[in-house]
Amino acid sequence: MNGRLPSLSGLRAFEAAARHLSVTLAAGELSVTPGAVSLQIRELEQSLGVQLFLRRPRQLSLTEEGEGYFKAMRSAFRMMREATDELLLRARSPATLSISCTPTFAAQWLVPRLPNFEERVPGADIRIGASNRLVDFARDGVDIAIRHGFGRYEGLVSERLLDDDLVPVIAPALRESTPLDAPGDLAHHVLIHDVHRQDWRLWLEAMGATGIDALRGPVFTDSNGAIEAAKAGDGVALVRLSMVAREIRERRLVAPFPRGVSTGLAYYIVYPPGALDRPAVAALRAWLTEEARAVRGS
C-alpha cells in the first residue's frame, strides 16, 4: 500500500461492524444501507489483502487479523471522537482554559489565587492538570504550563515567573518552644525534606553551618507534605519561598532566615507559539505575571 491509509469510509464501516458484530446495526449507526457497509468492508479487505471477517449465515465474527485490527481502530476512533468533542467544547466556550502544573504549585500557589482571575474573566472555565510529568500541548489540550526547571523548552515560549529560592520555615509555636535564631540551632530541630533531599545540604553550606547532618529527618514525595508537616509543628521544612508566601504573611509559618538560597532553578510560564492569539490565554498569562510580580514585591 506504499504507506497509504485505506479509505475512511471503509475504516468506519469496519469499526462499526466489528463493534456490533452486525452489518445491519453498523448500517443503522452510519445511516447507510447494509449493502453499502458490506461493500465498503469488502473493498477494505481487498485493499489490505487480508480477510477481516468470517461470514456465516446470520453470524458475523472477526478473524484473528480482524481482532487485532479492530483493537487498533477502536482506539483510534475513540481518540478522534474525544478530540472532536474537546474541539467543539472549546469552540463553544472560548474562555475554557487548561493549565498544567505540579501538584505543589497548584495547591500552594495557583488555586488560592484563582478567584482573582475568575473575577477578571467572568465565566472562565479553568481546568488544572496537576502532574509532575511534562505535557504535550497539542495532544493533551493544554493552553499554558507552569514548569519547574531552567526554562529551556525546545519549540516553546518560556518566561520566568517565580524564582526558586530556598528558605527554612517553622511553625510559630515550635519556634517559641525550641528557639531557631541562628543556622546552628537547626541541630536541635527535625529537618523536613521534600523529594529534593539534597536541598538542606545546599542551604547549610551557603549559610556556613557545620556539624549538622543534612540528610536526617523525614522525606515527603512533594513540597505539599513538607509544608503541611511544618505547619503542624513536626519540624523545620526547607521549601521554595514563593510557595509559602501566603502562610508566612498569615503567620501560619515563620521564615527565621528570610534571605533565600538560589538553586538556579525557577518556575516558568510555558506555552506554544501562537497560544496568545486566544484572548483568554493572553489574559491568563498576563494575570499569572501580575500575581508573580505581587509575590516578589511582598
Backbone bond lengths (Angstrom), bond angles and torsions (degrees), N, CA, C in turn:
res aa  C-N    CA-C-N  psi(-1)  N-CA   C-N-CA  omega(-1)  CA-C   N-CA-C  phi
1 M - - - 1.459 - - 1.527 111.97 -
2 N 1.351 117.64 -2.18 1.459 122.07 177.57 1.525 112.97 55.99
3 G 1.345 116.38 32.92 1.451 119.73 176.77 1.505 114.60 80.84
4 R 1.338 118.69 -0.83 1.457 120.11 -179.33 1.523 110.32 -79.94
5 L 1.327 115.82 144.34 1.456 120.73 177.77 1.521 110.57 -82.10
6 P 1.345 117.51 148.91 1.469 120.32 172.54 1.523 109.77 -64.27
7 S 1.317 116.51 170.23 1.459 120.20 -179.80 1.527 110.31 -64.67
8 L 1.323 115.82 144.24 1.454 120.86 -179.52 1.525 110.74 -63.94
9 S 1.329 117.64 -36.60 1.467 119.97 -179.85 1.522 110.52 -63.72
10 G 1.331 116.55 -37.63 1.459 119.58 177.61 1.517 112.00 -67.76
11 L 1.323 116.70 -40.40 1.461 120.50 178.40 1.525 110.95 -65.54
12 R 1.335 116.78 -40.92 1.464 120.23 178.44 1.524 110.82 -63.51
13 A 1.327 115.89 -42.47 1.470 119.85 -179.86 1.530 110.00 -64.09
14 F 1.341 116.84 -42.80 1.463 120.30 179.23 1.522 111.10 -63.76
15 E 1.334 117.57 -47.12 1.461 121.10 -177.20 1.520 111.39 -61.61
16 A 1.329 116.86 -43.38 1.464 120.72 -179.64 1.525 111.25 -67.42
17 A 1.333 116.56 -44.15 1.472 120.18 -179.71 1.527 110.91 -65.77
18 A 1.339 117.18 -38.39 1.457 120.71 179.73 1.525 110.99 -69.39
19 R 1.312 116.96 -35.32 1.454 120.87 -179.91 1.523 111.23 -69.63
20 H 1.320 116.73 -40.54 1.465 120.73 -179.18 1.529 112.54 -90.60
21 L 1.355 116.57 -17.75 1.472 121.97 -169.59 1.526 109.18 50.55
22 S 1.326 114.19 42.81 1.462 121.29 -179.24 1.522 108.74 -158.56
23 V 1.325 115.97 122.75 1.463 120.44 175.31 1.519 110.32 -67.45
24 T 1.343 116.83 -38.26 1.471 121.10 -178.20 1.523 110.96 -63.34
25 L 1.341 117.14 -47.28 1.463 119.85 179.60 1.529 111.48 -66.29
26 A 1.320 117.00 -37.80 1.463 120.28 177.00 1.514 110.76 -62.79
27 A 1.318 116.56 -41.03 1.469 120.90 179.07 1.515 111.09 -62.89
28 G 1.352 116.56 -40.77 1.459 120.09 177.94 1.518 111.83 -63.26
29 E 1.316 116.61 -40.41 1.463 120.29 179.86 1.517 111.11 -66.80
30 L 1.320 117.17 -38.36 1.467 121.41 -175.79 1.526 112.95 -90.65
31 S 1.344 116.65 -2.33 1.477 122.13 179.33 1.524 111.86 59.32
32 V 1.337 116.01 43.08 1.464 122.47 173.38 1.528 108.09 -133.08
33 T 1.309 117.12 176.43 1.468 120.15 179.98 1.528 109.88 -82.32
34 P 1.349 116.85 155.79 1.471 119.57 175.01 1.516 111.86 -57.31
35 G 1.328 116.33 -34.54 1.460 119.70 179.08 1.515 111.96 -63.47
36 A 1.344 115.93 -38.18 1.459 119.91 179.58 1.530 110.56 -66.35
37 V 1.350 116.70 -39.66 1.467 120.22 178.19 1.524 110.06 -64.07
38 S 1.323 117.01 -45.67 1.467 120.46 -179.74 1.526 110.96 -60.37
39 L 1.336 116.12 -41.84 1.465 120.13 179.88 1.524 111.12 -64.57
40 Q 1.324 117.16 -43.62 1.466 120.13 -179.39 1.525 111.47 -64.47
41 I 1.340 116.56 -36.31 1.471 119.30 179.21 1.527 110.39 -69.73
42 R 1.330 116.87 -41.08 1.478 119.26 178.76 1.522 110.27 -63.26
43 E 1.316 116.81 -42.21 1.473 119.57 178.79 1.529 110.55 -63.75
44 L 1.352 117.22 -36.73 1.454 120.64 177.25 1.523 110.42 -64.41
45 E 1.330 117.47 -44.82 1.467 121.18 179.08 1.525 111.02 -61.87
46 Q 1.324 116.02 -39.48 1.469 119.68 179.40 1.524 110.93 -66.33
47 S 1.333 116.47 -40.72 1.466 119.16 -178.60 1.528 110.91 -68.91
48 L 1.343 116.57 -32.65 1.456 120.45 178.94 1.519 112.81 -84.34
49 G 1.329 115.91 -24.45 1.454 119.96 -174.46 1.516 112.32 71.89
50 V 1.339 116.78 27.61 1.466 122.85 -176.38 1.518 108.48 -136.70
51 Q 1.336 116.96 137.12 1.459 120.69 173.85 1.525 108.29 -84.02
52 L 1.330 115.79 125.31 1.457 121.10 -176.35 1.522 112.82 -99.93
53 F 1.329 117.45 -28.42 1.460 121.41 -177.00 1.520 110.49 -123.36
54 L 1.343 115.13 149.38 1.459 122.72 165.59 1.523 106.51 -99.35
55 R 1.328 116.61 121.69 1.458 120.68 -174.69 1.522 109.66 -106.93
56 R 1.321 115.69 118.46 1.447 122.28 175.59 1.524 107.58 -127.16
57 P 1.312 118.79 162.20 1.474 120.03 179.78 1.522 110.58 -55.99
58 R 1.321 116.50 122.97 1.459 124.79 177.36 1.532 112.55 57.68
59 Q 1.305 117.23 24.71 1.463 120.10 179.37 1.520 109.57 -148.50
60 L 1.316 115.14 131.82 1.460 121.67 179.08 1.520 108.10 -126.81
61 S 1.312 116.96 128.90 1.462 120.82 178.56 1.524 108.77 -140.38
62 L 1.309 115.35 158.99 1.454 121.18 -177.95 1.525 110.98 -89.30
63 T 1.317 115.52 144.22 1.455 120.09 169.33 1.523 108.60 -75.34
64 E 1.308 117.23 172.87 1.461 120.32 177.75 1.522 110.45 -60.26
65 E 1.346 116.02 -41.65 1.462 119.58 177.91 1.518 110.91 -66.29
66 G 1.331 115.59 -37.55 1.454 119.79 178.99 1.514 112.30 -65.32
67 E 1.344 117.24 -37.56 1.454 121.20 178.02 1.530 111.07 -59.52
68 G 1.327 115.69 -48.14 1.461 119.35 -179.71 1.514 112.31 -64.35
69 Y 1.327 116.05 -40.69 1.464 120.33 -179.65 1.529 110.80 -67.09
70 F 1.341 115.81 -37.89 1.468 119.40 -179.68 1.521 111.31 -64.73
71 K 1.321 118.11 -40.50 1.460 120.38 179.19 1.524 110.67 -58.43
72 A 1.337 115.79 -42.69 1.462 119.19 179.99 1.523 110.92 -68.92
73 M 1.338 116.86 -42.43 1.461 120.50 -179.00 1.530 111.34 -67.53
74 R 1.326 116.93 -38.33 1.461 120.02 179.80 1.526 109.75 -61.45
75 S 1.338 116.90 -43.07 1.456 120.55 178.66 1.519 111.23 -65.56
76 A 1.340 116.14 -42.04 1.466 119.85 -178.48 1.529 111.35 -65.26
77 F 1.335 117.69 -43.01 1.462 120.27 -179.59 1.524 111.00 -69.54
78 R 1.334 116.95 -34.42 1.464 118.97 176.70 1.525 110.48 -63.84
79 M 1.330 116.57 -42.23 1.459 119.99 178.80 1.521 110.70 -63.98
80 M 1.326 117.75 -38.84 1.458 120.61 178.85 1.519 111.18 -66.41
81 R 1.344 116.77 -40.04 1.464 119.57 178.28 1.523 110.66 -64.83
82 E 1.341 116.89 -43.22 1.465 120.45 -179.60 1.527 110.78 -65.21
83 A 1.334 116.70 -41.10 1.462 120.10 179.23 1.526 110.85 -64.61
84 T 1.323 116.04 -38.31 1.464 120.15 179.07 1.523 110.65 -66.98
85 D 1.336 116.41 -43.46 1.463 119.80 178.02 1.518 111.22 -60.54
86 E 1.339 116.32 -42.42 1.464 120.36 179.64 1.523 110.74 -64.79
87 L 1.331 116.14 -41.51 1.463 120.27 179.36 1.520 111.19 -62.08
88 L 1.327 116.67 -44.98 1.462 120.46 -179.64 1.520 111.19 -65.86
89 L 1.339 116.56 -37.78 1.455 120.11 178.70 1.520 110.74 -63.86
90 R 1.319 116.42 -44.34 1.455 120.45 -179.90 1.523 111.35 -67.33
91 A 1.339 116.47 -33.46 1.469 119.64 178.48 1.529 110.47 -68.30
92 R 1.332 116.56 -37.92 1.466 120.31 -179.63 1.520 111.09 -74.82
93 S 1.334 117.42 -28.84 1.460 121.32 -176.95 1.521 109.50 -127.12
94 P 1.355 117.61 83.70 1.461 120.34 -175.33 1.515 113.47 -62.39
95 A 1.351 118.37 -15.01 1.453 121.07 179.79 1.522 112.15 -92.69
96 T 1.341 118.38 9.43 1.457 120.61 174.16 1.526 108.84 -74.71
97 L 1.322 116.37 123.95 1.454 121.26 -174.82 1.520 109.96 -130.38
98 S 1.317 115.79 135.88 1.455 121.87 179.70 1.524 109.20 -114.07
99 I 1.340 115.33 124.21 1.462 121.82 -178.93 1.524 108.70 -117.88
100 S 1.312 116.57 131.64 1.460 121.59 175.38 1.523 108.77 -110.37
101 C 1.340 116.13 130.55 1.464 119.79 178.46 1.523 108.82 -158.24
102 T 1.320 116.35 173.55 1.456 120.31 179.10 1.530 109.67 -73.99
103 P 1.333 117.87 156.33 1.470 119.95 177.81 1.526 112.73 -56.88
104 T 1.331 117.75 -39.40 1.458 120.22 -179.67 1.519 111.26 -64.81
105 F 1.322 117.30 -45.91 1.468 120.35 179.79 1.523 110.17 -62.58
106 A 1.329 116.59 -39.83 1.463 119.88 179.42 1.518 110.81 -62.67
107 A 1.333 117.04 -49.76 1.464 121.03 -173.74 1.525 112.62 -73.35
108 Q 1.331 117.20 -41.80 1.462 120.48 -171.92 1.524 113.54 -89.57
109 W 1.319 117.48 -27.83 1.461 118.15 -172.61 1.521 113.04 -120.11
110 L 1.329 116.97 -50.18 1.463 119.79 -169.93 1.525 113.53 -75.99
111 V 1.327 116.76 -56.00 1.470 120.41 -173.06 1.521 112.87 -58.24
112 P 1.354 119.67 -44.13 1.471 118.21 179.62 1.524 113.90 -61.55
113 R 1.333 117.31 -21.99 1.459 120.44 -177.02 1.529 113.10 -97.05
114 L 1.307 118.27 -12.27 1.469 120.94 -173.73 1.529 114.47 -57.29
115 P 1.340 120.23 -36.36 1.471 117.68 177.98 1.528 113.28 -54.26
116 N 1.335 116.91 -31.79 1.463 120.03 177.81 1.525 111.22 -63.42
117 F 1.338 116.07 -41.26 1.466 119.15 179.26 1.526 111.01 -70.12
118 E 1.318 116.81 -38.74 1.457 119.93 -179.21 1.527 111.52 -65.82
119 E 1.342 117.27 -27.51 1.463 120.19 173.01 1.526 110.62 -70.32
120 R 1.322 115.77 -35.79 1.463 119.82 -179.00 1.521 111.32 -73.12
121 V 1.324 117.02 -39.18 1.462 121.72 -179.12 1.530 107.48 -121.10
122 P 1.323 118.41 82.91 1.471 121.12 -178.64 1.523 111.16 -58.64
123 G 1.321 115.18 138.51 1.462 120.02 179.30 1.508 114.21 83.68
124 A 1.327 117.30 1.38 1.471 119.64 179.10 1.521 110.45 -64.40
125 D 1.321 115.39 133.47 1.466 121.60 178.91 1.523 107.34 -105.80
126 I 1.333 116.66 101.32 1.468 122.14 -175.15 1.520 109.44 -94.57
127 R 1.311 115.56 127.62 1.466 121.54 175.98 1.517 108.45 -118.90
128 I 1.336 115.63 121.96 1.459 120.94 -176.69 1.516 109.51 -108.15
129 G 1.309 116.24 122.44 1.456 121.55 172.65 1.516 108.44 -100.69
130 A 1.332 116.95 99.77 1.466 121.66 -177.19 1.520 109.07 -89.25
131 S 1.321 116.13 105.67 1.457 120.62 -176.68 1.516 108.85 -156.46
132 N 1.324 116.11 151.39 1.462 120.57 176.13 1.527 112.62 -86.44
133 R 1.305 116.88 -8.83 1.476 118.86 -177.79 1.527 110.62 -81.05
134 L 1.329 115.52 152.50 1.448 120.54 174.03 1.523 109.11 -75.22
135 V 1.327 115.99 143.54 1.455 120.05 -175.50 1.516 110.60 -104.11
136 D 1.322 114.85 157.23 1.453 122.68 168.84 1.529 105.77 -98.98
137 F 1.320 117.75 111.00 1.462 121.02 -171.78 1.522 111.99 -57.77
138 A 1.327 117.26 -45.51 1.460 119.92 -177.32 1.521 111.14 -70.43
139 R 1.325 117.10 -48.09 1.464 120.49 -176.43 1.519 111.78 -67.36
140 D 1.341 117.15 -39.66 1.463 121.05 -175.21 1.526 113.31 -91.32
141 G 1.328 117.53 -2.48 1.456 120.11 178.51 1.519 113.71 64.96
142 V 1.343 117.04 37.10 1.462 122.12 -177.92 1.527 109.69 -96.04
143 D 1.330 116.27 136.71 1.464 121.29 178.50 1.522 111.83 -90.08
144 I 1.329 115.76 -46.46 1.471 121.10 -177.81 1.523 108.14 -141.15
145 A 1.320 116.15 140.89 1.463 121.00 174.95 1.524 108.76 -120.50
146 I 1.318 115.42 149.12 1.466 121.66 170.53 1.520 106.14 -110.99
147 R 1.319 116.55 112.02 1.450 120.89 -175.66 1.525 110.78 -115.58
148 H 1.312 114.42 147.54 1.459 122.72 -177.61 1.514 108.16 -106.27
149 G 1.327 117.15 116.58 1.454 119.15 -178.03 1.512 111.27 172.86
150 F 1.340 114.97 -144.68 1.459 121.15 -177.75 1.527 112.65 -100.94
151 G 1.329 117.06 -1.98 1.460 119.88 175.11 1.509 115.66 85.83
152 R 1.317 117.36 11.19 1.464 120.11 -179.47 1.527 108.97 -103.59
153 Y 1.318 116.23 103.66 1.462 121.82 -178.01 1.531 108.05 -132.89
154 E 1.305 115.37 103.69 1.460 121.58 -172.12 1.526 111.37 -58.17
155 G 1.320 115.00 132.68 1.453 121.03 175.96 1.511 114.59 79.57
156 L 1.344 117.74 3.40 1.463 121.95 -177.18 1.526 110.09 -124.81
157 V 1.324 115.39 154.17 1.466 120.92 172.45 1.525 108.10 -82.66
158 S 1.323 116.85 133.51 1.460 121.75 -177.24 1.523 109.11 -131.58
159 E 1.338 117.33 125.47 1.455 122.49 -178.89 1.527 109.53 -128.20
160 R 1.316 116.61 128.57 1.463 121.24 -178.64 1.524 109.74 -63.55
161 L 1.322 116.88 127.81 1.458 121.62 -177.46 1.528 111.66 -107.00
162 L 1.339 117.26 -56.83 1.454 122.23 -176.11 1.523 109.94 -138.26
163 D 1.312 116.12 138.64 1.456 119.70 175.26 1.526 110.07 -72.72
164 D 1.321 114.88 166.34 1.450 121.07 -171.23 1.521 111.77 -115.67
165 D 1.332 116.32 33.49 1.465 119.59 -175.97 1.524 111.27 -64.09
166 L 1.342 115.63 138.03 1.462 122.27 -177.91 1.523 110.60 -94.04
167 V 1.330 116.57 133.89 1.467 121.13 174.53 1.528 109.15 -138.12
168 P 1.336 117.93 142.39 1.465 120.47 172.03 1.533 109.39 -75.88
169 V 1.319 116.37 141.18 1.469 120.94 176.40 1.522 108.81 -131.51
170 I 1.333 114.23 149.13 1.455 120.66 -174.89 1.523 108.68 -145.23
171 A 1.322 117.01 149.81 1.461 121.19 175.79 1.520 109.50 -68.77
172 P 1.335 118.09 138.32 1.474 119.60 -179.00 1.524 113.35 -53.74
173 A 1.333 117.94 -41.33 1.465 120.35 -178.33 1.523 111.61 -64.05
174 L 1.320 116.97 -38.97 1.462 120.17 179.62 1.525 110.63 -67.42
175 R 1.314 116.69 -38.14 1.462 118.93 179.84 1.525 110.71 -66.28
176 E 1.316 116.69 -33.83 1.467 119.62 178.29 1.527 111.48 -67.28
177 S 1.337 115.76 -38.52 1.469 119.10 -177.59 1.520 112.58 -81.03
178 T 1.338 116.40 -32.14 1.465 121.20 179.48 1.520 107.52 -131.53
179 P 1.310 118.81 98.46 1.476 121.28 -172.58 1.537 113.02 -54.14
180 L 1.313 113.48 146.71 1.463 121.03 175.15 1.532 106.59 -141.66
181 D 1.331 114.87 84.17 1.460 120.83 -176.86 1.525 112.92 -113.22
182 A 1.324 116.77 -18.16 1.456 122.11 178.72 1.528 108.09 -137.15
183 P 1.343 117.77 151.65 1.468 119.16 -179.38 1.515 113.75 -52.41
184 G 1.352 117.41 -34.20 1.456 120.07 -179.79 1.520 113.68 -63.60
185 D 1.353 116.80 -21.27 1.469 120.04 179.07 1.527 111.99 -67.18
186 L 1.318 116.74 -15.61 1.464 119.36 179.14 1.524 112.24 -63.59
187 A 1.312 117.09 -17.08 1.461 120.10 176.92 1.523 111.42 -61.91
188 H 1.332 117.01 -20.18 1.461 121.81 -178.36 1.534 112.14 -101.29
189 H 1.319 116.56 8.74 1.468 120.97 -177.62 1.530 110.94 -123.02
190 V 1.325 114.88 155.30 1.470 121.61 171.01 1.524 108.07 -76.72
191 L 1.320 116.42 129.02 1.463 120.75 176.57 1.523 108.99 -90.49
192 I 1.323 116.47 125.18 1.468 121.69 -179.88 1.522 108.36 -102.52
193 H 1.325 115.85 130.29 1.466 121.73 -177.68 1.524 110.32 -113.28
194 D 1.352 115.58 148.76 1.461 118.53 162.44 1.524 106.44 -97.33
195 V 1.326 116.87 -162.13 1.469 119.33 -174.61 1.534 111.86 -62.84
196 H 1.348 117.15 -22.67 1.468 120.92 179.09 1.532 109.29 -86.19
197 R 1.304 116.51 75.30 1.465 121.18 -170.07 1.525 112.77 -65.99
198 Q 1.326 118.39 -23.52 1.461 120.51 -177.83 1.526 112.30 -79.61
199 D 1.337 118.46 -5.14 1.462 120.31 -176.30 1.531 112.62 -63.36
200 W 1.333 118.05 -37.44 1.459 119.68 179.48 1.537 110.85 -62.31
201 R 1.316 116.46 -40.28 1.473 119.04 178.13 1.526 109.91 -61.33
202 L 1.339 116.82 -42.86 1.460 121.38 179.52 1.529 110.76 -60.66
203 W 1.336 116.21 -44.56 1.467 119.86 -177.52 1.521 111.21 -68.25
204 L 1.332 117.64 -45.16 1.458 121.31 -178.63 1.529 111.22 -62.50
205 E 1.328 117.17 -40.15 1.473 120.30 177.73 1.522 110.54 -64.07
206 A 1.344 116.67 -41.55 1.467 120.18 179.65 1.521 111.60 -64.77
207 M 1.336 117.66 -31.10 1.459 122.42 -179.57 1.531 112.34 -87.04
208 G 1.326 116.45 -5.89 1.459 120.17 -178.49 1.515 113.44 72.28
209 A 1.329 117.58 20.75 1.464 121.68 -179.29 1.527 109.52 -83.79
210 T 1.293 117.04 133.00 1.465 121.72 -179.15 1.525 109.78 -125.31
211 G 1.336 114.56 165.26 1.459 120.45 176.03 1.512 114.29 75.10
212 I 1.334 117.68 17.72 1.465 122.11 179.51 1.519 108.42 -119.39
213 D 1.317 117.14 128.00 1.463 122.03 178.17 1.529 108.60 -75.30
214 A 1.321 116.18 105.98 1.465 120.92 -174.17 1.523 112.79 -73.09
215 L 1.319 118.60 -11.95 1.462 120.67 -176.27 1.524 113.33 -99.78
216 R 1.327 117.12 -7.49 1.468 117.61 -177.96 1.520 110.51 -75.55
217 G 1.328 115.90 157.79 1.461 120.63 176.97 1.518 112.36 105.68
218 P 1.328 116.40 163.28 1.468 121.15 -176.46 1.526 112.61 -71.27
219 V 1.333 115.18 151.22 1.466 122.20 -179.96 1.525 108.81 -118.47
220 F 1.322 116.20 129.45 1.462 122.00 176.76 1.529 109.51 -105.04
221 T 1.319 115.71 153.13 1.464 119.84 -176.30 1.520 112.57 -72.83
222 D 1.330 118.19 -19.39 1.459 120.66 174.60 1.521 109.33 -150.02
223 S 1.324 115.67 173.52 1.464 120.22 -175.91 1.514 112.72 -69.12
224 N 1.336 118.11 -25.77 1.465 119.97 178.76 1.523 110.90 -55.20
225 G 1.334 115.69 -48.67 1.456 120.04 -178.96 1.513 111.83 -62.95
226 A 1.344 117.00 -41.26 1.459 120.62 180.00 1.530 110.84 -64.24
227 I 1.325 116.67 -41.56 1.471 120.73 -179.79 1.526 110.34 -65.41
228 E 1.329 116.75 -44.90 1.466 119.72 -179.71 1.526 111.14 -63.97
229 A 1.328 117.12 -37.61 1.469 120.07 178.23 1.526 110.69 -64.86
230 A 1.326 116.94 -39.82 1.463 119.83 177.82 1.522 110.52 -65.37
231 K 1.315 117.65 -41.78 1.468 120.85 178.96 1.522 110.94 -62.56
232 A 1.341 116.40 -31.90 1.463 120.82 179.76 1.531 112.45 -78.88
233 G 1.343 117.03 -5.23 1.459 119.88 178.86 1.516 113.86 84.02
234 D 1.346 116.55 22.20 1.463 119.74 -177.58 1.518 113.41 -84.15
235 G 1.332 118.17 -7.81 1.446 120.90 -179.06 1.517 110.32 158.49
236 V 1.328 115.07 -162.91 1.465 121.58 -179.10 1.526 107.86 -109.92
237 A 1.324 116.30 125.44 1.461 120.97 -179.66 1.519 109.89 -103.64
238 L 1.316 116.08 141.80 1.461 121.94 174.73 1.520 107.04 -103.25
239 V 1.326 116.29 113.29 1.468 120.36 -171.19 1.520 110.32 -136.96
240 R 1.344 114.49 170.62 1.462 121.41 176.38 1.527 108.78 -72.88
241 L 1.317 116.67 126.91 1.461 121.33 -175.30 1.529 111.57 -56.38
242 S 1.313 117.31 -39.85 1.463 119.94 -177.36 1.522 112.15 -65.20
243 M 1.339 117.19 -22.11 1.459 120.10 -178.23 1.529 112.89 -83.38
244 V 1.341 117.75 -13.21 1.468 119.89 -177.71 1.525 112.22 -123.96
245 A 1.326 117.29 14.92 1.467 119.98 -178.72 1.525 110.82 -58.81
246 R 1.331 117.13 -39.21 1.470 120.14 -178.85 1.532 110.49 -67.61
247 E 1.348 117.46 -44.62 1.467 120.56 179.42 1.527 111.65 -62.19
248 I 1.339 116.90 -38.16 1.467 120.30 179.22 1.534 110.15 -68.78
249 R 1.323 116.19 -42.34 1.463 120.23 179.28 1.530 111.54 -62.35
250 E 1.336 116.28 -36.89 1.463 121.17 -178.74 1.521 112.83 -90.13
251 R 1.352 116.75 6.23 1.466 122.97 175.76 1.524 113.51 63.87
252 R 1.318 116.54 23.54 1.461 118.55 172.05 1.527 110.35 -82.57
253 L 1.319 115.82 -20.23 1.457 122.90 173.66 1.524 108.20 -137.53
254 V 1.327 114.91 155.59 1.461 121.78 176.64 1.526 107.93 -122.57
255 A 1.336 115.07 139.57 1.466 120.37 174.48 1.524 107.82 -108.22
256 P 1.341 118.39 94.13 1.475 120.29 -176.16 1.522 112.70 -62.60
257 F 1.330 117.53 -27.21 1.463 122.03 -178.46 1.530 107.46 -123.90
258 P 1.328 117.50 81.65 1.470 120.51 -170.11 1.523 114.83 -67.07
259 R 1.347 117.40 -17.94 1.469 117.92 178.08 1.525 108.47 -73.40
260 G 1.333 115.73 115.01 1.457 120.07 -176.72 1.514 112.66 -79.52
261 V 1.308 115.58 159.35 1.459 122.62 174.49 1.521 107.68 -105.32
262 S 1.324 116.58 124.46 1.467 120.86 -176.68 1.522 110.95 -76.33
263 T 1.313 115.19 139.86 1.473 121.12 175.95 1.522 111.94 -100.18
264 G 1.334 116.25 -8.18 1.461 119.94 -174.30 1.507 112.70 86.98
265 L 1.339 116.27 -11.04 1.463 120.95 178.62 1.534 109.17 -95.86
266 A 1.316 116.04 169.21 1.461 120.99 177.60 1.522 108.32 -161.09
267 Y 1.331 115.39 170.08 1.460 121.53 171.78 1.530 107.92 -95.11
268 Y 1.330 114.92 133.55 1.465 120.89 -177.42 1.524 110.93 -122.75
269 I 1.348 115.65 142.92 1.457 121.00 166.18 1.521 106.57 -81.78
270 V 1.322 116.71 127.45 1.456 121.18 -177.53 1.530 108.77 -129.01
271 Y 1.337 115.89 134.88 1.467 119.64 179.41 1.526 109.71 -157.27
272 P 1.316 117.45 158.36 1.466 120.56 179.68 1.523 110.76 -72.33
273 P 1.335 117.60 152.33 1.463 119.91 173.21 1.534 110.00 -57.27
274 G 1.297 116.80 136.44 1.460 120.69 -179.89 1.509 114.06 91.42
275 A 1.341 118.44 -9.20 1.464 120.29 -177.70 1.522 111.63 -62.94
276 L 1.338 117.02 -32.22 1.458 120.60 -177.22 1.523 112.66 -75.51
277 D 1.330 117.18 -1.69 1.469 120.00 174.11 1.520 110.77 -64.90
278 R 1.351 116.49 -25.85 1.463 119.64 173.97 1.526 108.34 -81.40
279 P 1.322 117.88 122.26 1.472 119.89 -177.58 1.525 113.03 -56.24
280 A 1.337 118.09 -37.46 1.460 120.00 -178.74 1.528 111.21 -65.40
281 V 1.328 117.17 -37.75 1.468 120.39 178.23 1.521 110.11 -68.67
282 A 1.336 116.50 -41.31 1.465 119.82 177.49 1.530 110.58 -61.61
283 A 1.341 116.56 -39.57 1.466 120.25 178.52 1.526 110.78 -65.40
284 L 1.338 117.01 -39.38 1.461 120.87 178.65 1.517 110.82 -64.25
285 R 1.306 116.73 -45.32 1.473 120.60 179.43 1.520 110.66 -61.81
286 A 1.334 117.92 -42.68 1.466 121.15 179.77 1.531 110.74 -64.41
287 W 1.329 115.86 -40.23 1.465 119.72 -179.86 1.518 111.37 -66.18
288 L 1.322 118.15 -44.74 1.461 121.55 177.86 1.525 110.73 -57.19
289 T 1.329 115.99 -43.13 1.467 120.70 -179.58 1.525 111.04 -64.03
290 E 1.323 116.88 -41.54 1.461 120.46 179.67 1.528 111.31 -66.19
291 E 1.335 116.63 -42.21 1.459 120.16 179.25 1.528 110.92 -63.32
292 A 1.318 116.67 -40.15 1.465 120.25 179.30 1.524 110.50 -67.22
293 R 1.327 117.03 -37.54 1.459 120.34 177.63 1.526 110.95 -63.85
294 A 1.328 116.16 -37.65 1.469 119.94 178.07 1.517 111.22 -65.56
295 V 1.337 117.15 -37.76 1.471 120.93 177.98 1.530 110.06 -64.40
296 R 1.335 116.33 -44.37 1.453 119.72 -178.96 1.527 111.96 -64.52
297 G 1.355 114.85 -29.76 1.465 118.25 -178.59 1.511 113.98 -88.00
298 S 1.376 115.65 -8.19 1.461 118.35 -177.10 1.518 111.73 -80.98
